[in-house]
Amino acid sequence: MNNPFHPSKGALLDAWALRWERRIVEHANVVSLNTEPLKQEFLQRYPQQPADKFFVMPNGFDLADFDRLEEEAADERYFTLAHAGFLYGVRDPAPLLQAIEYANQELAGSGRQIRFRQIGDIQLDYDVKERFRTLVSDGSLVIEPPQPYQQCLQALTAADMVVNIQPATRSQVPSKLYDYLAINRPILNITPRDGALGAMVRKYELGELFAFEESEALGQRLVEIVQKDEYSGSFEGYNNRSRFDSRHTAWDLAEKIKALTS
């Protein structure tokens, strides 16, 4: 009922939906929620229900869906950050692009620059190509048209690091996080630390984490990563990656069903 991306459909339909949500929750034996913050919201909304009725079953990835990916050749001139998807409104890449501007100035003469590859449309209240025209002109900002899902995944496999740009959402985690874990690339998360994504990244140690207002710190970190060559050819994956493998999730669900029926 409090999905931030679903606007109100009017008092009548909202009330109807709320009644159905309540009815479903009351009649269910258990209710699975895909993030811990969402579980807390349901506990608060339905305090009359037993707390153990609600459990977290996170989204994840099925490695069988990624078997046929053919990795693109990487461009060795750049440390490439890549994002595939629509950037709009509060999902603004400006903090990242400002960080890249700073980092590339610091890296001038080193023989390596940072590039941001955006696959998909950008719709903001300013012209990103005009505002960051220097990055566009020197090849540090590449904006490509939308591509089919499998082509996006193949492009992301060639990146040195993949990017989440997620505004404050209390209960939702972007689905691309699980794609990133499946293709096993280093992740840069630009999101509030107290949002659902920030909390998950901190809990399971799923990559770099910077808030939108930390552009300067992000720029410094990018310089450090490139100078130390931290991720090139040495990334083995995050320790908690398997937690989001669908086989793990299926096992948890099976155990929950067995407990209910025993």
N, C-alpha and C positions, 0 to 999 in steps of 0.2 A: 504493500500500500504506500510505501514511502520511497519508491524508486525515483531518484532525482532526475532521471532522463525521461520519465513518463509524465507529461503535464496533466493537470486536472481535466477531466472530460465533463465537468459539471457536477453539481451537488447530487443530483439524482443517481447518475451512474457511479459516482464515487461511493455513495452510500450502499448501492447494490453490490459493488465489488467488495467493500468492507464486510458486508454480511456474509458473502460467500467465502471470503478468506477465513472469517471466524468459524463458519460452519465446517469447513474442511479441517481446520486445526483441531476443533473439538472432537470430530469423528475419527481422526487419524490415531493410529497406535503410536507412531513416532513421526516427527517432522525433521527432515534434513535441511540444513541451511549451508550455503557454500562458502561463507566466511564467518569467522568468530564474531565480528561486530554485528552481522545480520542476526546471528543467534541471540545476542544480547538484546537486540530490538524486539525480537519475538518474545523473549522472556518478560520484557517490560510491558509489552502490549497484551500478553495473556498470562498475568500473574496467577490466575486461578488454575492454570494447567500445571501438572507436575513438571519440575525443571528437567528431569531426565527424559521427558518426552522429546526434547529438542537436542539434536547433535549436529556437529559440523561434518559435512562430506564435501571436501573442496573439489573444484573443477580440476582438470588435469589434462594429460595427453596420452594418446595411444601411439606407441612407437611404430606400429604397423602402418600408420597413416603417413609416415615420413620416410619409408624405405626407399622410395624411388627418386628421391631428390638428387639432382646432379649439381654439385657445388660449382658456383661461378668462380672464374679466376679472379683473384684479388689484385688490386692496383697497388703495387709496392711503394709508389710515390707518396701515398697517403695513409694515415691512420683513419680508417673509415668508420664513422658512426652511421647507422642506418635505421630508418623508421618507415614502416609501410602502413598506411592508413590515412584517414581524413584528419587534418588539423584545422580546428575551427574554434572560435569563441575563446573560452578559458583554456582550451588545449593549445596553448601558444608556445611556439618554439623559441621565442625571443631570448629567454635566459640561456638556453643552450647556444644559440648563435652568438650572443654577446661573449659567452665563455670561449667559443672558438676564435672569435676575433682577438681576444686577449692572448690566448694560447699560441696562435700562429705568429703574433708579434714576438712573443718570447722565444719561439722556435725558429725564427728567421735565421737563415744561414746554416741550419742544422741538416738540411737535406730531407727533412720530413715535415709535412704539414698535416693538419687535421681537416677532414672533409665530412660534411653532413649530407647524406643521401636520403632525400625524402621521396618516397614512392606514393603518390596519391595527391589529391587536391588540397589546397590551402585556402581557407576562407576566413580572413581576420578583418578587424576594423582598420587595418593599414595594409599597404602594399609591401609584402615581405621582400620582394625582389628590389624594390626601390630603397627600402630602409637598410637592407644588407647588400647593397649593390657591389661593394668591394669583395665580399665573399663570393658573389655570383661571378664576377669578372675574373677572379683568380682560380675558379674551379673548386672553392671550398664549400660552396652550397650548390647542390645539384637537385633540381626538382623535376621529377619524372611523372608522367601521367599514371592514373590507376592501372593496375595489372591484375590478372587473375590470381587467385589465392596461391596456387602452386608456384607460379612464377615469382610471386613476392617472397615465398619461403626460400626459393633458390637464390634470389638476390641477397637475402638476409644472411645466408650461409657464408657469403663472401666478405661480410663486414667484420672488422676487428671487434666491434662492440655494437649491440643493438639497443634501441632506446624506447623507454616508456615515458610518455608525457601525459601525466594523469592529474587533473585537478582534484580538489578535495571532494572525496566521496566517502561517506562514513561506513558504507557497508559493501561496496563493490570493488572488485579487482578486474582490470582489463583482461580479456581473453588472450591477448597477444603475449602476456607473461608466460602462459603455458606453451605457446608456440616457441618462444625463445628457449624455454627449458628443454623442449623436445629437440631442437636443432643444436642445443648445447653450445651457445655462444655467451660470452660475457655480457652482462646487462647493466645499462645505466638507467636508473629510475629517477625521474624528476617529478617529485610528488611530495605533498606534506607528510611529515613523519607520523602524524597522528591519524592519517586516513587509513582505509583498509589496506591499500597497497603498501604504504609505508610500514604499517605494523607487520604485514606478512614478510616484507623484505628484511626487517630487523629481526624478526623471530627466527626465520629459516636461513638467514644470511644469503639472500638471493641477489647479490650484486651491489654496485655503487648506489648511494642514496643521497640526493640533494633536494632541498626545497626550492621552490620557484625563486625565492629571493636570495639564493646563495650562488648567484652567477659567478661572482669573483672567486669564491672557493672552488667552484666547479672548474673554472678556467685553470686555476693553479693545479688542481688534481689531474687535469688532462695533460698539462705540461709534464708532470711527474710520470704519468703512465707512459708517455711517448719516450721521454728521456731514458727511463729505466727499461723500456721495452717489456713491460710487465705481462702483456697478454699475447704477444706475437709468438705463435707456435707452441706455447707452453700451457695453455688453458686446458685443464682436465675435467672441468665441470664442477658444479656446486655440490657440496657434501649431501645436502638435503634434497637434491633433484629427484631421487627415486620416490620421495614422499608423494609426488604428484603424478607418478606413473599410474595409469588407469588400473593396472593390475593390483596395485597396492590399495587403491580406493575400492575396487571390487571386493577385495578380501575383507576390508573393514565393514563394508555393507553386508557381506555374507555373514560375518560374525554377529552383526546387529540383528539380522533376521533370525538367526539360530537362537539367539538369546530371547527374542520375543516369542518364539514358537516352542521353546523347551518347557 
